[in-house]
């Protein structure tokens, strides 16, 4: 890497990191924090993991930068000026926030709280977590929810940018009306859920939690492929709407 490119790269890295940190990461973390059950928050000491935001940003940036370079060497070893696509960047942000979780709470107290809150009064057993999945996702799994939402947010921001700038390699149908359509949605459209099946977003968040708790290695490529498929679903959803084809989200009887 030549000196001139190295200097440009450093400036570009810090500019991009600052953009996502300010415009996506911090607002998402605040959103998740604000939706925590106040009683749960009080009983388990739920709070931000870092009191010093600058210190948190420093640690996150250092981890992100290190893994970013590692991913480039792993997947783009022969490119002189390698750039990760939005799907790998989304996976990288997810992994970063799993390493440096934004929230702290007493896990033992949390388990006791959950046991008390969801124990069935008529039987000596706990209710199926699936029955209360929304509560679990927003509270007990808040760190994983934040990581997931930031990762999909990365893909969403890139999709908006591509549509707005009408990039040459962008499909023609997305160049006309694509930006306005996705901007109005405010985020990626998620897969429809069939009756009796788990919600896609919740399933992804639960999977992140289970893998992390059990010490399983984060699979960047698999996660990036999931983000790619979700982005592709969004593009096809818009394509079908634009061509007058009814989608499953328009016809709840098929869900």
Secondary structure, DSSP 8 states (H G I E B T S, - for coil): --HHHHHHHHHHHHHHHHHHIIIIIHHHHHHHHHTS-HHHHHHHT-EES-S-HHHHHHHHHHHHHHHHHHHHHHH-TT-TT----HHHHHHHHHHHHHHS-SEE--HHHHHHHHHHHHB-SSSSSB--GGGGHHHHHHTTTHHHHHHHHHHHHHHHHHHHHHHHHT-TTS-HHHHTTHHHHHHHHTS-------TTS--HHHHHHHHHHHHHHTT----HHHHHHHHHHHHHHHHHHHHHHHTT---GGG-GGG-
